[in-house]
Amino acid sequence: MRKLQAHLIGIDQGKTEVFSEFETGGEMWTGSGARERRQAVVFSEPFRSAPVVQVSLSLWDIDQSANLRADVQAENVTPSGFELVFRTWSDTRVARVHMSWTAIGEVASEDDWDL
């Protein structure tokens, strides 16, 4: 369990297009095997330390002729941002993906002292 010590808790959220490869014939749509896409996200203002980030698929346009496989994660989380990561594998064909995210953590106060 993560315990937050600040009296100010910040929540930032957003939705991001991670990729769209149907029209361009990109590897997520035409390829097979292990594939990955990353999208950098910058918070609207920095947190005091790396926040907890929850991610989810908000749009998933996928070919229905194969099994649906996906791994979605927030990686490399820092006080100023993180990377959205989408992975698939085998014969899954993905045309496009949008992901939503929510970050929760301690934020600085005007009353904080910088010693």
N, C-alpha and C positions, 0 to 999 in steps of 0.2 A: 504494500500500500504506500502511496506517495502522500506525505503530509505537507500541506502548504502553510508557510509561516507568515506570509504577508497578509496585511489586512485588506489589500486590494487584489482581487482576482480578475484577470482579464480573459475574455472569450473572443476569439477571432474565428471567422468561418468564411468559406467560399466554395465556388464550383469552378472546375477547370477542365477544358478539353485536353486530354492527355495525348490523343492522336486521332486522325481520321485518314484511313488508307485505302478505302474502297475505290475512290475515283482515280487515285494515282497508282493503283496496283502494288501498294507497299507490301512488305514482307509479312506483316500481321494478317493481311488478307490472303495473300498468295502462298505464303511459306508454310513450313511444318517444323516440328521439333521445338526446342526451347527458344522463346522469344521474349524480349523485355522492352518496355518503354518507360522513360523517366521524364517528369516535368517538375522543374523547380518552382517553388512557391515562396514568396516573401510576405511575411506578416505585415499588417498595416502599421504596426509599431512593435519594437522589440519587447520581449518578455525579460524578466530578471534572470531567468535560467531557462533551459530547454523545457518547453511545455509538454503536456500530454497531448498527442494528436490522434484523433479518430478519423479514419477514412472509410468511404463507401462508394460503390458504383451508383452514379445517378443517371447514366445512360450507357447502355451496352447493346450495340448493334452487331449481332453475331449470326453466322450461318447456322441454320438449324439441322444441317445434314450430318454433323459430327457431335461428339460429346462436348458439353460446355465446360471449359476449364479456365479458372482464373485464380490468381493470387494477387491481392491488392494490399499495399503496405505504405506506411510513412517511414522513410529512412533518412538518416543523416539529419536528425532534428537538432536545431540550434536555437538560441534565443531569437534569431532574426528570420528563420525560415526552415524549410525541409524539402525533401523530394517525394513527390507522389510516384509510386512504382506500380506498374501493371505487368504481370507475367502470365504467359500461357504456354502450352506445350502440346505435343503430339499433332493431331490433325485439326485442332480447333482453328477456325477462321474468324477473325474479328475485324469488322469494318471500321468501327470507331468506338471510343470510350470517353466518357466524361466522368470525373470523380468529384465528390463533395468531401469537404473536410471541416473539422472543428478542432481548434486548439484551445486548451485551458491551462492557465498557469499564473504564476505571480507576476504582477506588473509593478513598476516603480511608482512612487508617490511624490508629489511636489514637496512633501515634508521629509523625504529621505535625505540623510546627510551623506556627503561624499568626502570621506576622510582620506 
